[in-house]
Amino acid sequence: MKIISSAVFSDLPRQELQDRTAVMIDALRASATIITAISNGCDRIVPTDEANEAAAIKKISEGNVLLCGEIAAQKVSGFDLGNSPLEFRQDVVEDKIIIFSTTNGTVAIKSMASAEDILIGSFINAEAIAQKAYSLDRDIVLVCAGTKGKFSTDDILAMGCIIDRLLRIDETLETDDMGKVALKLYHDANNDILSALEGSTHFEYLKQLKLYDDLEYCTREDMFDVVPVYQEGVIIKG
């Protein structure tokens, strides 16, 4: 079994996903928000490519629906929630359908439709993601959302964290050069992800927005044993 790593989803040829298990990683913050919402009992999440699409879907949706998402890391005007995982509490999202739009993460998820299975992972469910992906017994493609089409250090460190957990399960797994770099960066962080991210572009941008609690939350490791799965256009609990 092999681990294939992609630093930015838009650079990944679609044929690389076929007959493989894919894991979408958007460490700051979409993955953590999705994992938290699923853990707190939302009915399902509908990822969209942009805010206008999300708003249009809500207009034709029935039931308990929340319109959620961000543009440039800030809540879209008129939306119920943004992209802070701390907003997606159980009392807010339980049994709700979430229509979700983010700048990078939801676009990445939808681009991965050709994979056999699509999972959503990050630091906060790294162990669970590794266990689930390995159990599916196919090559695993770890796909970073990146930031506006560019490499993002936070995603690479989260990728390294997941690879670390996969190699704990089976040290014979093959990793490519990108995976080896991600793993080394993760090990060099020495259990202090926040410090390792200091100075990186997306991390510093979120700090400027004073999203300190989000940053601390999103970089915790193995908080959840939940694995969100994207299938037939929606994200559900796997």
C-alpha positions in Angstrom: 0.0 0.0 0.0 1.3 3.5 -0.9 0.7 7.0 0.5 0.6 9.6 -2.3 0.8 13.2 -1.1 -0.3 16.4 -2.9 0.6 19.8 -1.5 -2.3 21.6 -3.4 -5.4 19.9 -4.7 -5.4 21.8 -7.9 -2.0 20.3 -8.9 -3.2 16.7 -8.6 -4.1 14.9 -11.8 -7.6 13.4 -11.4 -6.4 10.0 -12.5 -4.3 9.9 -9.3 -7.5 9.6 -7.3 -9.1 6.7 -9.2 -9.5 3.4 -7.2 -7.9 5.1 -4.2 -8.9 6.4 -0.8 -8.5 10.2 -0.7 -8.2 12.4 2.4 -8.9 16.1 2.1 -6.8 18.2 4.5 -7.6 21.9 5.2 -6.1 22.4 8.6 -7.0 26.1 9.1 -10.0 25.7 9.3 -12.5 23.8 7.1 -11.5 20.3 8.1 -11.7 21.1 11.8 -15.1 22.8 11.3 -16.5 19.8 9.4 -15.2 17.3 11.9 -16.6 19.3 14.8 -20.0 19.7 13.1 -20.3 16.0 12.3 -19.2 15.1 15.9 -21.8 17.4 17.3 -24.6 15.7 15.4 -25.4 17.7 12.3 -27.5 15.8 9.9 -25.2 16.4 6.9 -23.0 19.0 5.3 -23.4 20.1 1.7 -20.1 21.5 0.4 -20.3 24.2 -2.3 -17.8 25.9 -4.5 -18.8 29.5 -3.6 -21.0 31.5 -1.4 -23.6 32.3 -4.1 -24.1 28.6 -4.8 -24.6 27.9 -1.0 -27.2 30.7 -0.8 -29.0 29.4 -3.8 -29.1 25.8 -2.4 -30.5 27.1 0.9 -33.4 28.8 -0.9 -34.6 25.5 -2.3 -33.9 23.4 0.7 -36.4 22.1 3.2 -36.0 21.3 6.9 -33.6 22.7 9.5 -30.9 24.3 7.3 -28.0 26.5 8.3 -26.1 28.6 5.8 -22.4 28.7 6.7 -19.1 29.7 5.3 -16.5 32.3 4.7 -14.7 34.5 2.2 -11.1 35.4 3.0 -11.6 33.7 6.4 -14.5 36.0 7.4 -18.1 35.1 7.7 -20.2 35.9 4.7 -22.8 38.6 5.3 -26.2 37.1 5.9 -24.9 33.6 6.7 -25.8 31.9 10.0 -22.3 30.8 10.8 -18.8 31.3 9.4 -15.9 28.8 9.4 -14.9 28.8 13.0 -15.2 25.3 14.5 -16.1 26.9 17.8 -19.3 28.2 16.4 -20.5 24.7 15.5 -21.6 23.6 18.9 -24.0 20.8 19.5 -26.8 23.1 20.6 -26.4 25.0 17.3 -25.9 22.2 14.7 -27.5 19.0 16.0 -29.9 17.5 13.4 -29.3 20.5 11.1 -28.4 20.4 7.4 -25.4 22.6 6.9 -24.9 24.3 3.5 -21.1 25.1 3.6 -18.9 27.3 1.4 -15.2 28.0 2.1 -12.4 29.6 0.0 -10.4 26.4 -0.2 -11.7 23.3 1.7 -15.1 22.8 0.1 -13.7 23.5 -3.4 -11.1 20.8 -2.8 -13.6 18.3 -1.5 -15.7 18.6 -4.6 -12.7 18.3 -6.9 -11.9 14.9 -5.5 -15.1 13.1 -6.6 -13.2 10.6 -8.7 -11.7 8.9 -5.7 -13.2 5.6 -4.4 -13.6 7.1 -0.9 -13.2 10.7 0.2 -12.5 11.4 3.9 -11.9 14.7 5.7 -9.0 14.9 8.1 -6.6 17.1 10.0 -4.7 17.2 13.3 -7.9 16.9 15.4 -8.8 13.4 14.0 -5.5 12.2 12.7 -5.5 8.9 14.5 -9.1 8.1 13.4 -8.4 9.1 9.8 -5.3 6.9 9.7 -7.2 3.9 11.1 -10.2 4.4 8.7 -8.0 5.0 5.6 -5.8 2.0 6.3 -8.8 -0.2 6.9 -10.1 0.5 3.4 -7.0 -1.4 2.0 -6.3 0.8 -1.0 -3.5 3.3 -1.8 -4.1 6.5 0.1 -3.9 10.0 -1.4 -3.5 12.8 1.0 -4.7 16.0 -0.6 -4.0 19.5 0.9 -6.5 22.3 0.1 -3.8 24.9 0.2 -4.5 28.6 0.3 -5.8 30.2 -2.9 -4.0 27.6 -5.1 -0.7 27.8 -3.2 1.2 25.6 -0.8 0.1 26.1 2.8 2.4 25.1 5.7 -0.5 24.3 8.1 -1.9 21.7 5.7 1.6 20.1 5.2 2.1 19.7 8.9 -1.4 18.1 9.2 -0.4 15.8 6.4 2.7 14.9 8.3 0.7 14.2 11.4 -1.6 11.8 9.5 1.4 10.1 7.9 2.9 9.6 11.3 -0.3 7.9 12.5 -0.4 5.7 9.3 3.2 4.6 9.8 2.5 3.7 13.4 -0.1 1.3 12.0 2.1 -0.1 9.3 5.7 1.0 9.0 6.0 -0.7 5.6 3.8 1.8 3.9 5.5 3.5 1.0 5.7 7.3 1.1 6.6 9.7 -1.7 9.0 12.7 -1.4 6.3 15.1 -0.4 5.1 12.8 2.3 8.6 12.4 3.7 9.0 16.2 3.8 5.7 16.6 5.5 6.6 13.9 8.1 9.9 15.5 8.9 8.3 18.9 9.3 5.7 17.4 11.7 8.4 15.6 13.7 10.5 18.8 13.8 7.6 20.6 15.3 8.1 18.4 18.4 4.5 18.6 19.6 4.2 22.3 19.3 2.3 22.9 16.1 1.4 26.5 17.0 5.1 27.5 17.3 6.0 25.6 14.1 3.4 27.6 12.2 4.7 31.0 13.4 5.5 33.1 10.3 3.6 31.0 7.8 1.3 33.1 5.6 -2.1 31.7 6.3 -1.4 31.3 10.1 -0.3 34.9 10.3 -3.3 36.1 8.4 -5.7 34.4 10.8 -3.7 35.9 13.7 -4.3 39.3 12.2 -8.0 38.6 12.3 -7.5 37.7 16.0 -8.7 34.1 15.6 -6.4 32.9 18.3 -8.9 30.4 19.8 -9.5 28.9 16.4 -5.8 28.4 15.8 -5.3 26.7 19.1 -8.3 24.5 18.6 -7.4 23.5 15.0 -3.9 22.4 16.0 -4.8 20.1 18.8 -4.2 16.4 18.0 -6.5 13.5 18.1 -9.4 15.2 19.8 -12.1 13.3 17.8 -12.5 9.7 16.6 -15.0 10.9 14.0 -14.3 10.5 10.3 -16.4 12.6 7.9 -17.1 11.0 4.6 -18.0 12.8 1.3 -20.4 10.8 -0.9 -23.1 11.6 -3.3 -22.6 15.3 -2.8 -22.9 15.4 1.0 -20.6 14.9 4.0 -21.8 12.5 6.6 -20.4 10.6 9.6 -18.3 7.6 8.4 
